[in-house]
Amino acid sequence: MADDTRKHRVRAAIDWARRIHWIWTLFPASGKAIVIGAVVGGIGFALALIRRVNLAQAWLYLIAGVCIYAISWLLIQGIGRVAWPGMSLLGRTRSLIKNLSRFVDENDGNVTAIHYLYDARFRTQVDKLFSELSAEEVCDIVEGDWVINPQVQTARNIRENIIDRLRGCAERLKAKQSAPQSELVGEIESGKFTVRGDSVSDGKRIYSTNLCVKLRVTNKEKIETTLKRAKAMMTIAGETYRGTKTSLWYPEHGKDFLERITDKTPIRHAVATVGFLEFTIEGLRCPQRGVYADVTVILIDEFDVPHSIRNRDLWIEA
């Protein structure tokens, strides 16, 4: 009976603490640290009086309370402002959005605090996170971008160019992660150099060559998808060259003789999609004769998921 009564009192105390916990959230970080330091220091001072120690020892308890106050303030300031190791990219993005919003709300109107405290606490995190989101192809902001790091940081810029962009990135990343995943497979059937060009910049001649490849692609999963972008990488005689198709849109009128793969071409499960992609390969001087090359084509589907198709020994006609 006594045990049941004790358990009931413990549950009631926990429930009471939960109900008044919201009051604790009203305190700023420094206020919370003062409360913690005062409680600990007061307990130490009371124990010192009970034990009838001398005044010098009592002061040691108070100094210990001050130290605990300083440590508590630093911890409270840091908790939630640094993404914990092991947290997913989406979780770290949402955590940073929350911490930045709280930071701006607490310091809105204080131009000096916004600029210098942001630079000290958040700039490195923001740069690194935007770079990671760019690597996931859900963002086009990279480290050091002047839009997110102007000469003078302001609350408005943080809200509009950082927090809002991070929210958009988080939504796209969530959609990408929760979307049905395609698995595109296939082969590069043939290749041909189509257009050659060169230009002069700072007295140096720069070459470029268009590479057209014929692809046969299917989706291993029983779903249909389309492509947004494509990249190509080719290695000839130990030298590696790259090309990118930032858009697969082509006008409906004035079609050429090639059956191109566009952003509207469906990639299905059962029937292979056959078509051409053409890339501008920067830095490559067009060979006079055909060559064998190690060619990789990276297809990026509508959910920004990359798929690689490779031919290690592709004969490319000149």
Buried (B, 14 or more C-beta within 10 A) or exposed (E): EEEEEEEEEEEEEEEEEEEEEEEEEEEEBEEBBBBBBBEBBEEBBEEBEEEEEEEEEBEBBBEBBEEBBEEBBEEBBEEEBBBEEEEEBBEBBBBBBEBBBEBBEEBBEEEEBBBEBBEEBBEEBBBBBBBBBBEBBBBEBEBEBEEBBEEEBBBEBBBEBBBEBBBEBBEBBBEBBEBEEBBBBBBBEBBBBBEBEEEEEEEEEEBBBBBBBBBBBBBEEEBEBBBBBBBBBBEBEEEEBBBBBEEBEBEEEEEEEBEBBBEEBEBBBEEBBBBBBBBBBEEBBBBEEEBEBBBBBBBBBBBBBEBEBEBEEBEBEE
